[in-house]
């Protein structure tokens, strides 16, 4: 009714808040994980050395990530990403406020990771992806050798329909090639 109309008029009177009619922008991305086996270390008496997380049971180092198809584009349209891990982790929700968007940890088990993506335009709803952390090669229950990491990637895309003018300007910027970072596993997934 009338209250909704007043709200819409107020919202559109703010500069950059009008929608771009009949426009949609597609931003492809990749998410997934890379996992390698932790080589057990032993002291001089033959006792296994405890890992930096304090657990001798950790068998893998893994990285869960969200990135563009182009490793060098900074995803400037994203405000922050929250990785929701298994509740057994000391910090089961990890927020990354700037690219690159990834989490690297040690562990021993596979579980679902929820990747919650927030956009710089708060009018856009956050998107949550579900990723099954994969530590083993398909059809193989043995830990992967150090020189043959497990890489699981999924390609997807964000589609922004009739974005607000201010967000449209951010989405339309050409990619920046001046980024000074790379994912720790970038050499494995290019």
Backbone as ProteinMPNN parsed JSONL, in Angstrom:
{"seq_chain_A": "XXXXXXXXXXXXXXXXXXXXXXXXXXXXXXXXXXXXXXXXXXXXXXXXXXXXXXXXXXXXXXXXXXXXXXXXXXXXXXXXXXXXXXXXXXXXXXXXXXXXXXXXXXXXXXXXXXXXXXXXXXXXXXXXXXXXXXXXXXXXXXXXXXXXXXXXXXXXXXXXXXXXXXXXXXXXXXXXXXXXXXXXXXXXXX", "coords_chain_A": {"N_chain_A": [[0.778, -1.175, 0.0], [0.256, 2.262, 0.608], [2.333, 2.986, 2.398], [4.502, 1.447, 1.508], [4.956, 2.572, -1.032], [5.828, 5.147, -0.306], [8.222, 4.51, 0.968], [9.668, 3.429, -1.174], [9.885, 5.695, -2.83], [11.455, 7.367, -1.206], [13.772, 5.808, -0.982], [14.644, 5.746, -3.662], [15.26, 8.363, -4.025], [17.732, 8.789, -2.992], [21.018, 9.336, -4.046], [22.304, 7.283, -6.586], [20.804, 5.085, -5.878], [18.78, 4.288, -7.524], [17.513, 1.775, -9.66], [19.087, 0.026, -12.39], [17.341, -0.365, -15.127], [16.417, -3.299, -16.975], [18.957, -4.398, -17.085], [21.457, -6.775, -16.551], [24.15, -8.211, -14.794], [26.773, -10.481, -14.98], [28.916, -12.28, -12.953], [31.358, -14.464, -12.993], [32.696, -17.075, -10.887], [34.86, -19.106, -8.81], [34.816, -21.674, -6.423], [36.056, -23.738, -3.758], [38.32, -26.327, -2.641], [41.711, -27.108, -1.655], [43.799, -29.758, -0.734], [46.418, -31.199, 1.168], [48.552, -33.818, 2.351], [49.655, -34.033, 5.695], [52.88, -34.561, 6.644], [53.852, -36.75, 9.069], [55.835, -35.818, 11.907], [58.632, -36.755, 13.858], [60.242, -36.915, 17.04], [63.606, -37.288, 18.416], [63.349, -39.496, 20.077], [61.419, -40.988, 18.87], [58.784, -40.241, 19.224], [55.716, -38.901, 18.106], [55.603, -35.609, 16.908], [53.651, -32.952, 18.095], [51.23, -31.182, 16.202], [50.997, -27.713, 15.018], [48.485, -26.965, 15.767], [48.077, -28.336, 18.02], [47.293, -30.993, 17.952], [47.792, -34.355, 17.407], [46.362, -35.897, 15.702], [45.694, -34.614, 13.32], [45.68, -34.87, 9.852], [45.799, -33.611, 7.426], [46.526, -30.584, 5.614], [44.496, -28.001, 4.617], [42.924, -25.762, 2.285], [40.216, -23.687, 1.903], [38.457, -21.831, -0.502], [37.292, -18.845, -2.218], [37.135, -17.398, -5.312], [37.727, -15.346, -8.261], [37.397, -16.376, -11.716], [39.551, -15.356, -12.971], [42.509, -15.107, -11.432], [43.591, -12.704, -10.619], [41.785, -10.656, -10.344], [40.131, -8.572, -8.047], [37.542, -8.914, -6.91], [35.91, -6.702, -6.093], [33.293, -6.097, -5.589], [32.448, -7.506, -3.448], [31.853, -7.398, -0.006], [32.545, -8.821, 2.383], [33.451, -12.162, 3.414], [32.212, -15.013, 5.029], [33.367, -17.928, 6.426], [31.874, -20.79, 7.425], [32.617, -23.268, 9.522], [33.031, -26.706, 10.669], [31.423, -27.354, 13.809], [33.218, -28.283, 15.732], [35.582, -26.914, 15.588], [37.732, -24.502, 17.148], [37.28, -21.823, 16.489], [34.595, -21.625, 14.799], [33.443, -19.955, 12.857], [34.76, -17.93, 10.473], [35.625, -14.764, 9.489], [36.492, -13.055, 6.591], [37.621, -10.06, 5.551], [38.78, -8.809, 3.357], [39.982, -9.383, -0.002], [42.565, -11.829, -0.625], [39.966, -14.323, -0.52], [40.045, -16.787, 1.595], [40.588, -19.675, 3.69], [42.944, -21.388, 5.577], [43.685, -24.361, 7.156], [44.542, -27.024, 9.484], [43.498, -30.431, 9.682], [41.512, -33.453, 10.086], [39.198, -34.569, 9.097], [36.437, -34.772, 6.739], [33.916, -32.397, 5.915], [30.944, -30.324, 5.671], [31.303, -27.04, 4.483], [30.058, -23.868, 4.9], [29.889, -21.086, 2.861], [29.517, -17.852, 3.19], [28.594, -15.053, 1.485], [28.874, -11.618, 1.364], [27.793, -8.577, -0.074], [29.04, -5.384, -1.305], [27.003, -3.608, -1.732], [24.53, -3.278, 0.398], [21.865, -3.71, -0.07], [21.682, -5.888, -1.638], [21.023, -9.268, -1.151], [22.838, -11.473, 1.011], [24.729, -14.294, -0.208], [24.797, -17.775, 0.209], [26.933, -20.454, -0.095], [27.374, -23.984, -0.243], [29.928, -26.149, 0.496], [31.529, -29.224, 0.184], [34.152, -30.201, 2.006], [36.945, -31.708, 0.687], [39.247, -34.219, 1.137], [40.462, -36.408, 0.034], [41.442, -38.133, -2.977], [39.087, -38.953, -5.585], [37.521, -42.122, -5.191], [39.576, -43.133, -3.629], [40.85, -43.941, -0.579], [43.18, -43.48, 0.683], [45.5, -41.14, 2.084], [46.375, -38.235, 0.153], [49.455, -38.09, -1.692], [52.188, -35.814, -0.952], [53.067, -34.547, -3.292], [50.888, -34.63, -4.922], [48.323, -33.036, -4.608], [44.886, -32.865, -3.458], [42.441, -31.364, -5.37], [39.537, -29.615, -5.483], [37.205, -28.001, -7.295], [34.523, -25.756, -7.992], [32.684, -24.213, -10.47], [30.772, -21.275, -10.768], [28.331, -18.637, -10.901], [27.582, -15.237, -10.065], [24.595, -13.518, -10.574], [23.451, -10.421, -11.162], [20.523, -8.781, -11.199], [19.12, -5.939, -12.572], [20.775, -4.008, -11.051], [21.402, -1.547, -8.459], [22.286, 1.847, -9.25], [24.726, 2.793, -8.088], [25.924, 0.388, -7.318], [26.047, -0.859, -9.768], [28.043, 0.667, -11.008], [30.287, -0.201, -9.574], [30.261, -2.943, -10.225], [30.765, -2.779, -12.925], [33.337, -1.897, -13.286], [36.56, -2.198, -14.808], [38.679, -5.109, -14.439], [41.257, -5.04, -11.974], [44.724, -5.258, -12.378], [46.684, -5.033, -10.55], [46.984, -6.34, -8.154], [48.519, -7.587, -5.204], [48.651, -10.16, -4.219], [48.241, -13.705, -3.906], [46.432, -16.746, -3.847], [47.402, -19.225, -1.448], [47.45, -21.637, -2.686], [47.505, -21.135, -5.371], [49.289, -21.83, -7.448], [48.627, -24.45, -7.825], [46.092, -24.534, -8.889], [45.76, -23.147, -11.243]], "CA_chain_A": [[0.0, 0.0, 0.0], [0.808, 3.614, 0.584], [3.598, 3.03, 3.128], [5.51, 0.866, 0.628], [5.237, 3.561, -2.065], [6.635, 6.221, 0.296], [9.545, 3.969, 1.197], [10.31, 3.312, -2.471], [10.235, 7.038, -3.291], [12.568, 7.832, -0.392], [14.928, 5.016, -1.359], [15.123, 6.13, -4.981], [15.726, 9.743, -4.036], [19.142, 8.769, -2.603], [21.835, 9.239, -5.251], [22.86, 5.967, -6.877], [19.977, 3.979, -5.411], [17.85, 3.873, -8.58], [17.928, 0.549, -10.331], [19.378, 0.084, -13.828], [16.336, -1.262, -15.709], [16.749, -4.207, -18.078], [20.392, -4.692, -17.063], [21.943, -7.79, -15.617], [25.598, -8.385, -14.858], [27.184, -11.819, -14.564], [30.276, -12.347, -12.413], [31.722, -15.862, -12.731], [33.636, -17.297, -9.791], [35.197, -20.491, -8.49], [35.042, -21.948, -5.003], [36.459, -25.118, -3.565], [39.392, -26.538, -1.676], [42.939, -27.833, -1.979], [44.238, -30.464, 0.476], [47.641, -31.99, 1.103], [48.807, -34.639, 3.53], [50.674, -33.587, 6.642], [53.852, -35.621, 6.897], [54.098, -36.796, 10.518], [57.2, -35.549, 12.347], [58.954, -37.483, 15.069], [61.439, -36.428, 17.734], [64.7, -38.258, 18.445], [62.916, -40.699, 20.798], [60.403, -41.675, 18.084], [57.441, -39.761, 19.551], [55.191, -37.977, 17.104], [55.583, -34.209, 17.323], [52.303, -32.389, 18.024], [51.111, -30.133, 15.189], [50.841, -26.358, 15.547], [47.144, -26.822, 16.34], [48.04, -29.085, 19.273], [46.602, -32.262, 17.76], [48.561, -35.31, 16.609], [45.453, -36.587, 14.787], [45.528, -33.909, 12.051], [46.317, -35.593, 8.753], [45.817, -32.801, 6.211], [46.411, -29.13, 5.577], [43.555, -27.694, 3.544], [42.531, -24.371, 2.031], [38.924, -23.48, 1.256], [38.597, -20.524, -1.131], [36.357, -18.247, -3.166], [37.93, -16.516, -6.168], [37.295, -15.168, -9.642], [38.071, -17.222, -12.697], [40.823, -14.659, -13.141], [43.092, -15.035, -10.084], [44.114, -11.386, -10.286], [40.717, -9.678, -10.117], [39.945, -8.508, -6.612], [36.166, -9.098, -6.441], [35.624, -5.47, -5.355], [31.857, -6.025, -5.312], [32.203, -8.277, -2.225], [32.191, -6.706, 1.235], [33.259, -9.784, 3.21], [33.053, -13.566, 3.278], [32.28, -15.763, 6.285], [33.477, -19.373, 6.264], [31.287, -21.493, 8.571], [33.27, -24.57, 9.589], [32.453, -27.694, 11.585], [31.364, -26.776, 15.16], [34.305, -28.756, 16.592], [36.708, -25.984, 15.518], [37.765, -23.485, 18.205], [36.603, -20.673, 15.893], [33.898, -22.241, 13.671], [33.069, -18.964, 11.842], [35.907, -17.069, 10.203], [35.268, -13.691, 8.568], [37.587, -12.472, 5.81], [37.098, -8.764, 5.122], [39.431, -8.347, 2.13], [40.538, -10.49, -0.779], [41.919, -13.04, -1.135], [39.013, -14.935, 0.39], [40.383, -18.184, 1.824], [40.927, -20.12, 5.032], [43.84, -22.551, 5.559], [43.753, -24.991, 8.478], [44.876, -28.447, 9.551], [42.394, -31.235, 10.194], [41.536, -34.877, 9.774], [37.928, -35.069, 8.58], [35.697, -34.046, 5.717], [32.665, -31.849, 6.426], [30.395, -29.223, 4.869], [31.665, -25.665, 4.818], [29.157, -22.869, 4.32], [30.605, -19.878, 2.465], [28.503, -16.788, 3.203], [29.172, -13.93, 0.749], [28.164, -10.347, 1.528], [28.164, -7.643, -1.134], [29.23, -4.002, -0.849], [25.674, -3.004, -1.715], [23.786, -4.021, 1.419], [20.527, -4.031, -0.561], [21.778, -7.229, -2.218], [21.028, -10.298, -0.111], [24.016, -12.343, 1.018], [24.6, -15.595, -0.866], [25.493, -18.827, 0.944], [27.285, -21.643, -0.852], [27.751, -25.12, 0.583], [31.028, -26.881, -0.133], [31.983, -30.399, 0.933], [35.606, -30.257, 2.079], [37.408, -32.985, 0.146], [40.632, -34.473, 1.522], [40.973, -37.581, -0.672], [41.121, -38.244, -4.401], [37.917, -39.824, -5.783], [37.724, -43.578, -5.145], [40.83, -43.449, -2.944], [40.748, -43.599, 0.845], [44.513, -43.192, 1.191], [45.835, -39.717, 2.025], [47.092, -37.896, -1.08], [50.869, -37.788, -1.485], [52.491, -34.382, -0.918], [53.244, -34.005, -4.638], [49.654, -34.813, -5.683], [47.25, -32.548, -3.736], [43.492, -32.958, -3.878], [41.9, -30.069, -5.773], [38.118, -29.696, -5.831], [36.722, -26.67, -7.666], [33.195, -25.64, -8.582], [32.459, -22.932, -11.153], [29.413, -20.764, -10.624], [28.296, -17.215, -11.235], [26.609, -14.337, -9.466], [23.865, -12.75, -11.583], [22.829, -9.258, -10.534], [19.468, -8.258, -12.046], [18.767, -4.532, -12.338], [21.477, -3.502, -9.864], [21.315, -0.113, -8.184], [23.282, 2.579, -10.042], [26.024, 2.823, -7.411], [26.477, -0.967, -7.379], [26.339, -1.068, -11.191], [29.353, 1.27, -11.282], [31.299, -1.1, -9.011], [30.255, -4.181, -10.998], [31.204, -2.499, -14.301], [34.753, -1.514, -13.336], [37.448, -3.225, -15.379], [39.475, -5.764, -13.394], [42.557, -4.462, -11.651], [45.817, -6.228, -12.493], [47.74, -4.581, -9.656], [46.886, -6.979, -6.849], [49.813, -8.065, -4.716], [48.49, -11.398, -3.474], [47.753, -14.904, -4.592], [46.06, -17.795, -2.9], [48.548, -20.088, -1.177], [47.386, -22.802, -3.562], [47.296, -20.638, -6.721], [50.083, -22.57, -8.417], [48.028, -25.766, -8.008], [44.749, -24.482, -9.457], [45.667, -22.36, -12.469]], "C_chain_A": [[0.83, 1.253, 0.0], [2.173, 3.682, 1.275], [4.74, 2.504, 2.259], [5.906, 1.871, -0.446], [6.114, 4.675, -1.516], [8.061, 5.749, 0.518], [10.315, 3.882, -0.12], [10.734, 4.689, -2.981], [11.435, 7.567, -2.508], [13.851, 7.117, -0.805], [15.499, 5.471, -2.695], [15.572, 7.577, -5.045], [17.192, 9.839, -3.608], [19.962, 8.541, -3.867], [22.421, 7.833, -5.396], [21.989, 4.807, -6.46], [18.931, 3.545, -6.439], [18.404, 2.627, -9.261], [18.176, 0.815, -11.816], [18.414, -0.887, -14.508], [16.896, -2.079, -16.881], [18.246, -4.516, -18.185], [20.626, -5.866, -16.125], [23.441, -7.987, -15.872], [25.936, -9.743, -14.267], [28.643, -11.757, -14.131], [30.604, -13.812, -12.122], [32.739, -15.965, -11.601], [33.865, -18.79, -9.617], [35.327, -20.59, -6.97], [35.42, -23.412, -4.861], [37.516, -25.255, -2.505], [40.563, -27.267, -2.307], [43.384, -28.48, -0.67], [45.518, -31.234, 0.194], [47.804, -32.748, 2.416], [49.869, -33.981, 4.395], [51.603, -34.779, 6.869], [54.129, -35.638, 8.395], [55.579, -36.552, 10.822], [57.42, -36.243, 13.684], [60.198, -36.879, 15.708], [62.477, -37.555, 17.782], [64.337, -39.554, 19.166], [61.834, -41.469, 20.049], [58.979, -41.278, 18.412], [56.977, -38.769, 18.484], [55.12, -36.565, 17.678], [54.17, -33.665, 17.104], [52.288, -31.234, 17.022], [50.909, -28.771, 15.838], [49.436, -26.105, 16.104], [46.997, -27.639, 17.617], [47.416, -30.451, 19.16], [47.449, -33.18, 16.893], [47.681, -35.99, 15.562], [45.276, -35.874, 13.447], [46.337, -34.589, 10.962], [46.499, -34.746, 7.502], [45.928, -31.309, 6.532], [45.499, -28.836, 4.392], [43.283, -26.199, 3.476], [41.186, -24.389, 1.341], [38.934, -22.048, 0.728], [37.388, -20.131, -1.971], [37.194, -17.28, -3.983], [37.256, -16.333, -7.517], [37.932, -16.228, -10.513], [39.463, -16.671, -12.952], [41.406, -14.446, -11.747], [43.456, -13.625, -9.667], [43.038, -10.332, -10.097], [40.297, -9.746, -8.663], [38.542, -8.682, -6.082], [35.734, -7.904, -5.578], [34.148, -5.31, -5.012], [31.481, -6.811, -4.052], [32.695, -7.478, -1.028], [33.036, -7.609, 2.134], [32.68, -11.177, 2.989], [33.213, -14.231, 4.644], [32.319, -17.248, 5.945], [32.957, -20.02, 7.546], [31.79, -22.932, 8.539], [32.5, -25.516, 10.505], [32.469, -27.113, 13.002], [32.47, -27.249, 16.1], [35.53, -27.837, 16.545], [36.596, -24.949, 16.627], [37.037, -22.232, 17.731], [35.857, -21.181, 14.655], [33.395, -21.267, 12.601], [34.216, -17.981, 11.69], [35.503, -16.057, 9.135], [36.525, -13.143, 7.913], [37.033, -11.194, 5.179], [37.692, -8.23, 3.828], [39.912, -9.545, 1.33], [42.03, -10.641, -0.48], [41.044, -13.689, -0.062], [39.333, -16.427, 0.527], [40.679, -18.409, 3.303], [41.81, -21.351, 4.866], [43.981, -23.071, 6.981], [44.25, -26.425, 8.348], [43.674, -29.187, 10.115], [42.52, -32.674, 9.756], [40.26, -35.373, 9.112], [37.313, -34.172, 7.528], [34.369, -33.585, 6.307], [32.192, -30.743, 5.488], [30.873, -27.89, 5.404], [30.643, -24.765, 4.137], [29.979, -21.608, 4.08], [29.554, -18.791, 2.272], [29.134, -15.518, 2.615], [28.278, -12.707, 0.9], [28.695, -9.352, 0.505], [28.275, -6.225, -0.595], [27.921, -3.232, -0.865], [24.817, -3.831, -0.765], [22.352, -4.347, 1.006], [20.508, -5.407, -1.241], [21.834, -8.239, -1.077], [22.334, -11.082, -0.153], [23.699, -13.668, 0.32], [25.389, -16.602, -0.041], [25.68, -20.034, 0.032], [27.614, -22.75, 0.139], [28.806, -25.916, -0.171], [31.425, -28.044, 0.774], [33.501, -30.446, 0.871], [36.054, -31.65, 1.658], [38.893, -33.15, 0.442], [41.271, -35.616, 0.742], [40.619, -37.498, -2.148], [39.909, -39.161, -4.551], [38.324, -41.305, -5.812], [39.03, -43.987, -4.484], [40.7, -43.009, -1.488], [42.108, -43.34, 1.47], [44.772, -41.69, 1.131], [46.616, -39.414, 0.752], [48.572, -37.653, -0.788], [51.109, -36.279, -1.579], [52.578, -33.778, -2.316], [51.994, -34.165, -5.504], [48.461, -34.361, -4.834], [45.866, -32.795, -4.34], [43.017, -31.538, -4.195], [40.449, -30.287, -6.175], [37.623, -28.274, -6.069], [35.327, -26.761, -8.267], [33.097, -24.256, -9.211], [31.003, -22.545, -11.001], [29.435, -19.304, -11.051], [27.252, -16.492, -10.402], [25.931, -13.623, -10.624], [23.113, -11.655, -10.836], [21.831, -8.662, -11.517], [19.118, -6.837, -11.612], [19.439, -3.988, -11.075], [21.253, -2.008, -9.673], [22.481, 0.572, -8.892], [24.663, 2.562, -9.397], [26.704, 1.447, -7.462], [26.844, -1.316, -8.821], [27.714, -0.506, -11.539], [30.479, 0.382, -10.747], [31.41, -2.372, -9.849], [30.846, -3.99, -12.398], [32.672, -2.099, -14.408], [35.573, -2.612, -14.007], [38.29, -3.852, -14.269], [40.82, -5.077, -13.214], [43.607, -5.557, -11.73], [46.923, -5.928, -11.492], [47.705, -5.244, -8.286], [48.202, -7.639, -6.474], [49.709, -9.408, -4.011], [48.138, -12.531, -4.421], [47.343, -15.883, -3.515], [47.273, -18.67, -2.642], [48.594, -21.282, -2.119], [47.262, -22.392, -5.026], [48.072, -21.436, -7.767], [49.487, -23.962, -8.693], [46.726, -25.728, -8.796], [44.648, -23.628, -10.701], [45.488, -23.233, -13.68]], "O_chain_A": [[1.94, 1.302, -0.528], [3.075, 4.364, 0.788], [5.835, 3.066, 2.276], [7.093, 2.008, -0.741], [7.05, 5.109, -2.188], [9.008, 6.5, 0.284], [11.496, 4.227, -0.168], [11.835, 4.832, -3.513], [12.34, 8.158, -3.098], [14.896, 7.75, -0.959], [16.718, 5.57, -2.843], [16.202, 7.982, -6.021], [17.831, 10.866, -3.837], [19.646, 7.661, -4.667], [22.963, 7.272, -4.444], [22.371, 3.653, -6.655], [18.263, 2.53, -6.24], [19.615, 2.465, -9.41], [17.566, 1.699, -12.417], [18.633, -2.098, -14.477], [17.726, -1.607, -17.658], [18.736, -4.857, -19.261], [20.054, -5.931, -15.037], [23.915, -7.936, -17.007], [25.451, -10.11, -13.196], [29.496, -11.246, -14.856], [30.168, -14.346, -11.102], [33.541, -15.056, -11.387], [33.163, -19.62, -10.194], [35.877, -19.701, -6.321], [35.136, -24.226, -5.74], [37.619, -24.437, -1.591], [40.436, -27.939, -3.33], [43.354, -27.841, 0.382], [45.684, -31.837, -0.866], [47.261, -32.36, 3.451], [50.855, -33.442, 3.892], [51.159, -35.866, 7.24], [54.597, -34.64, 8.941], [56.459, -37.016, 10.097], [56.523, -36.312, 14.524], [61.093, -36.393, 15.016], [62.247, -38.642, 17.252], [64.939, -40.596, 18.906], [61.37, -42.501, 20.535], [58.043, -41.915, 17.928], [57.74, -37.918, 18.027], [54.639, -36.358, 18.792], [53.568, -33.89, 16.055], [53.206, -30.414, 16.99], [50.679, -28.674, 17.043], [49.225, -25.136, 16.832], [45.932, -27.645, 18.233], [47.037, -31.032, 20.177], [47.79, -32.825, 15.764], [48.201, -36.598, 14.627], [44.75, -36.477, 12.511], [47.529, -34.851, 11.127], [47.265, -35.113, 6.611], [45.481, -30.846, 7.582], [45.704, -29.359, 3.297], [43.395, -25.477, 4.467], [41.025, -25.036, 0.306], [39.372, -21.138, 1.433], [36.581, -20.97, -2.373], [37.889, -16.433, -3.422], [36.335, -17.068, -7.872], [38.885, -16.895, -10.109], [40.425, -17.419, -13.126], [40.852, -13.679, -10.96], [43.617, -13.363, -8.475], [43.355, -9.204, -9.721], [40.125, -10.83, -8.105], [38.358, -8.602, -4.868], [35.249, -8.087, -4.461], [33.802, -4.449, -4.205], [30.324, -6.786, -3.632], [33.807, -6.95, -1.031], [34.109, -7.214, 2.59], [31.583, -11.344, 2.456], [34.219, -14.038, 5.327], [31.43, -17.766, 5.269], [33.525, -19.827, 8.621], [31.438, -23.71, 7.653], [31.452, -25.163, 11.044], [33.433, -26.441, 13.37], [32.644, -26.669, 17.172], [36.425, -27.968, 17.38], [35.491, -24.561, 17.007], [36.262, -21.642, 18.484], [36.423, -21.173, 13.562], [32.96, -21.708, 11.537], [34.598, -17.293, 12.636], [35.097, -16.424, 8.032], [37.498, -12.808, 8.588], [36.1, -11.238, 4.377], [37.153, -7.283, 3.254], [40.216, -10.596, 1.895], [42.686, -9.664, -0.118], [41.336, -13.617, 1.132], [38.942, -17.231, -0.319], [40.976, -17.479, 4.053], [41.473, -22.258, 4.105], [44.347, -22.331, 7.895], [44.362, -26.964, 7.247], [42.922, -28.643, 10.924], [43.507, -33.067, 9.133], [40.234, -36.496, 8.609], [37.62, -32.984, 7.433], [33.763, -34.297, 7.108], [32.938, -30.284, 4.623], [30.853, -27.639, 6.608], [30.395, -24.891, 2.938], [30.675, -21.125, 4.974], [28.795, -18.815, 1.303], [30.086, -14.975, 3.175], [27.084, -12.753, 0.604], [29.897, -9.293, 0.248], [27.687, -5.894, 0.434], [27.749, -2.295, -0.086], [24.426, -4.953, -1.088], [21.692, -5.163, 1.65], [19.448, -6.014, -1.398], [22.615, -8.075, -0.14], [22.877, -11.328, -1.23], [22.547, -14.098, 0.269], [26.518, -16.327, 0.365], [24.723, -20.563, -0.534], [28.083, -22.476, 1.244], [28.607, -26.306, -1.321], [31.63, -27.869, 1.975], [34.076, -30.701, -0.187], [35.595, -32.651, 2.208], [39.705, -32.315, 0.043], [42.49, -35.782, 0.78], [39.627, -36.876, -2.528], [39.717, -40.058, -3.73], [39.347, -41.671, -6.39], [39.541, -45.075, -4.75], [40.466, -41.834, -1.209], [42.193, -43.017, 2.655], [44.302, -41.029, 0.204], [47.426, -40.23, 0.311], [48.912, -37.076, 0.245], [50.334, -35.557, -2.205], [52.205, -32.621, -2.512], [52.034, -33.869, -6.698], [47.673, -35.193, -4.385], [45.705, -32.914, -5.554], [43.173, -30.626, -3.382], [40.161, -31.051, -7.096], [37.622, -27.447, -5.158], [34.997, -27.723, -8.961], [33.392, -23.25, -8.566], [30.11, -23.388, -11.094], [30.461, -18.804, -11.512], [26.197, -17.035, -10.076], [26.599, -13.171, -11.553], [22.256, -11.927, -9.995], [22.221, -8.105, -12.543], [18.856, -6.575, -10.438], [18.761, -3.559, -10.141], [20.949, -1.294, -10.628], [23.53, -0.034, -9.11], [25.664, 2.342, -10.08], [27.92, 1.36, -7.63], [27.842, -1.995, -9.062], [28.468, -1.131, -12.283], [31.512, 0.232, -11.4], [32.513, -2.827, -10.15], [31.369, -4.936, -12.986], [33.195, -1.974, -15.515], [35.32, -3.8, -13.807], [38.583, -3.196, -13.269], [41.432, -4.6, -14.17], [43.407, -6.656, -11.213], [48.001, -6.515, -11.579], [48.336, -4.754, -7.349], [48.907, -8.181, -7.326], [50.617, -9.764, -3.26], [47.787, -12.318, -5.582], [47.858, -15.843, -2.398], [48.102, -18.843, -3.537], [49.654, -21.872, -2.328], [46.939, -23.239, -5.859], [47.559, -21.689, -8.857], [49.821, -24.58, -9.704], [46.288, -26.754, -9.318], [43.539, -23.395, -11.183], [45.393, -22.726, -14.798]]}, "name": "protein", "num_of_chains": 1, "seq": "XXXXXXXXXXXXXXXXXXXXXXXXXXXXXXXXXXXXXXXXXXXXXXXXXXXXXXXXXXXXXXXXXXXXXXXXXXXXXXXXXXXXXXXXXXXXXXXXXXXXXXXXXXXXXXXXXXXXXXXXXXXXXXXXXXXXXXXXXXXXXXXXXXXXXXXXXXXXXXXXXXXXXXXXXXXXXXXXXXXXXXXXXXXXXX"}
